[in-house]
Amino acid sequence: MQRAHDKPFSGNIVFVNRSGSCDQTNTCVTFMFTATKIGAIPLACILHSSQTEETYANAFSTFKQLMGDQAFGGKGEPDLFMTDD
């Protein structure tokens, strides 16, 4: 997934999709994908506790710290995040 962040297309539109429910330990899975001519390419798989705004903010902040300015085609953030909710 990290190699996908080297490509310019990874900084355009990023689709965020979370698991429908958490497991018994209240762990949620959130995926980030980007669109290409050959289909969706995964950019991240983030595990976090519960589905609150605070845990999402913490999860995304931690991801940004881990990837740094290399993320999303070297832009540090995509042009647009799109969610299904």
ABEGO torsion letter per residue (X at the ends): XAAAAABAAAABBBBBBBBABBBAAGBBBBBBBBBBAAEBBBABBBBBBEABAAAAAAAAAAAAAAAEAABGGGAGBBABBBBAX
